[in-house]
Amino acid sequence: MSNTAMVKKYRNDFLREVEEKVEEGDWVRMCMQCGVCAGSCPLGDAWEHPPQEIFMMIRAGKREEVLGSDSMWMCTSCYNCIVRCPRELPITHIMHGLANYAHRLGLAPKANPTRRFAKIFWDNIATSGRVNELKLSLGLYFMDGFGNGIKKALAMKDVGLGLLKTGRLDPMGLFKAGGIKDKSGLQKALKKAREIEDTRKGY
């Protein structure tokens, strides 16, 4: 097989992979590279690769660069891009779909703070069905180690004391079981959802 044929096959393979295994991935080929999505994004200047560039990279077969990028994790779900896209592409859903796919493949950037927050939040809520705000806060404070967590806590002590005084922070929340009544039912539902997704996407 010639180099040209190999490159062409590689490109087609990654686009096909995204179309088959990423949420709303079959819309990627519809992007006309106008850049309205990047111009509409409140974090547009912070993106490593804006959405239209990610879509072009997918069509160019740059699998490692796309799935290892921080870009998809920058999406805040404001939906400005979807509202303003002249072709009405579900850009927000594609970004989250790519992030989830990269995570499941173990290719997502491990140091990305948004990805780390998403994992801490999911682990928190998936355990009991409700978010324990104190546990979530502690997880975020100490995700960079005990020393850094203490520094962050000291820097935010005035805010914390203010929350305590107004009753917005419950220090005993850490010791409360909380959550929904049927936690085992929740776990069964989550397990079934993963099985359905794995089957549907062929992971």
C-alpha positions in Angstrom: 0.0 0.0 0.0 1.4 3.4 -0.9 1.9 6.2 1.6 -0.9 8.2 0.1 -3.3 5.3 0.4 -2.3 4.6 4.0 -2.9 8.2 4.9 -6.3 8.3 3.2 -7.3 5.1 5.0 -6.1 6.5 8.4 -8.2 9.7 7.9 -11.3 7.8 6.9 -10.9 5.4 9.9 -10.8 8.2 12.5 -13.7 10.1 11.1 -15.7 6.8 10.9 -14.7 6.1 14.5 -16.0 9.4 15.7 -19.2 9.0 13.8 -19.9 5.6 15.2 -18.7 6.0 18.8 -19.0 9.7 19.8 -22.3 11.3 20.8 -23.6 13.2 17.8 -20.3 12.5 16.0 -22.0 12.0 12.7 -22.4 15.7 12.5 -18.7 16.4 12.3 -18.5 16.2 8.5 -21.2 19.0 8.3 -18.9 21.7 9.7 -18.1 24.4 7.1 -15.3 26.0 9.1 -16.9 29.4 9.5 -15.6 29.9 13.1 -18.8 31.2 14.5 -18.6 28.7 17.4 -15.1 29.9 18.5 -16.2 33.5 18.2 -19.4 32.8 20.3 -17.6 30.9 23.1 -16.9 32.9 26.3 -13.7 30.9 26.7 -12.7 31.2 23.0 -9.3 32.7 23.6 -8.4 29.9 26.0 -9.0 26.9 23.7 -6.0 24.9 22.5 -8.1 24.0 19.4 -11.6 25.7 18.9 -14.4 23.4 17.8 -14.1 24.0 14.1 -10.4 23.2 14.3 -11.2 20.0 16.3 -13.6 19.0 13.5 -11.0 19.6 10.8 -8.4 17.6 12.8 -10.9 14.7 13.0 -11.4 14.8 9.3 -7.6 14.9 8.8 -7.2 11.8 10.9 -5.3 13.4 13.8 -6.6 10.9 16.4 -3.9 11.3 19.1 -3.9 15.1 18.9 -7.7 15.3 19.2 -8.3 12.7 21.9 -5.3 13.9 24.0 -6.3 17.6 23.7 -7.5 19.8 26.5 -10.0 21.4 24.2 -13.1 19.4 24.7 -12.8 19.9 28.5 -13.0 23.7 28.0 -16.7 23.5 27.1 -19.0 25.1 29.8 -22.3 24.0 28.2 -23.4 27.6 27.6 -24.8 26.5 24.2 -23.9 29.8 22.4 -22.2 27.7 19.7 -25.3 25.6 19.0 -27.6 28.7 18.9 -25.4 30.6 16.5 -24.1 27.7 14.3 -25.5 28.4 10.7 -25.8 24.6 10.2 -27.2 24.0 13.7 -24.6 21.5 14.6 -24.9 20.1 18.2 -21.4 21.3 19.0 -21.8 21.2 22.8 -22.9 17.6 22.7 -20.0 16.6 20.3 -17.5 18.3 22.6 -18.8 16.4 25.7 -19.0 13.2 23.6 -15.4 13.5 22.6 -14.3 14.2 26.1 -16.2 11.2 27.4 -14.8 9.0 24.6 -11.2 10.1 25.3 -11.7 9.5 29.0 -13.1 6.0 28.5 -10.1 5.2 26.2 -7.7 6.5 28.8 -6.4 9.1 26.4 -7.7 12.3 28.1 -5.1 14.6 29.6 -4.9 13.6 33.3 -3.7 17.0 34.6 -6.7 18.9 33.1 -8.5 20.6 36.1 -11.9 20.4 34.4 -11.6 16.7 33.9 -10.4 16.2 37.4 -13.4 18.2 38.8 -15.8 16.2 36.6 -14.4 12.9 38.0 -14.6 14.1 41.6 -18.2 15.4 41.1 -19.3 12.1 39.4 -17.7 9.9 42.1 -19.5 12.0 44.7 -23.0 11.9 43.2 -22.8 8.4 41.8 -22.1 6.9 45.3 -25.3 8.1 47.0 -27.4 9.8 44.3 -27.0 13.3 45.8 -24.0 15.6 46.0 -22.4 16.0 49.4 -21.1 19.6 49.1 -18.6 19.3 52.0 -17.1 16.1 50.5 -17.0 17.7 47.1 -15.3 20.8 48.5 -12.7 18.7 50.3 -12.0 16.7 47.2 -11.4 19.9 45.2 -9.2 21.5 47.9 -7.0 18.5 48.3 -6.8 17.2 44.7 -3.3 18.6 44.4 -2.1 17.1 47.7 -2.5 17.8 51.4 -0.1 20.7 51.5 -1.7 22.6 48.7 -5.1 21.8 50.2 -4.1 23.5 53.5 -2.8 26.5 51.6 -6.1 26.8 49.6 -8.1 26.5 52.9 -6.1 29.2 54.6 -6.5 31.5 51.6 -10.3 30.9 51.7 -10.8 31.0 55.5 -12.7 34.2 55.5 -15.2 32.9 52.9 -15.6 29.7 54.9 -16.2 31.5 58.2 -18.8 33.7 56.4 -20.6 30.6 55.1 -20.5 29.1 58.6 -22.0 32.2 60.2 -24.8 32.4 57.7 -25.6 28.7 58.0 -24.6 28.0 54.4 -21.9 25.5 55.4 -22.6 22.5 57.5 -19.4 21.1 59.0 -21.2 18.0 60.2 -22.3 17.2 56.7 -19.2 15.0 56.2 -20.5 12.6 58.9 -24.1 12.4 57.5 -25.0 9.4 55.3 -27.3 11.5 53.1 -28.2 10.4 49.6 -31.2 8.7 48.3 -33.1 5.8 49.9 -32.5 3.2 47.2 -28.8 3.4 46.7 -28.6 -0.2 45.5 -31.2 0.6 42.8 -29.1 3.6 41.7 -26.0 1.4 41.3 -28.0 -1.2 39.3 -29.4 1.6 37.0 -25.9 3.0 36.5 -24.5 -0.4 35.7 -27.2 -1.1 33.2 -26.7 2.3 31.6 -22.9 1.5 31.2 -23.7 -1.9 29.6 -26.2 -0.3 27.2 -23.6 2.4 26.2 -20.8 -0.2 25.8 -23.0 -2.3 23.6 -24.3 0.6 21.5 -20.9 2.2 21.0 -18.9 -1.0 20.8 -16.3 -0.2 23.5 
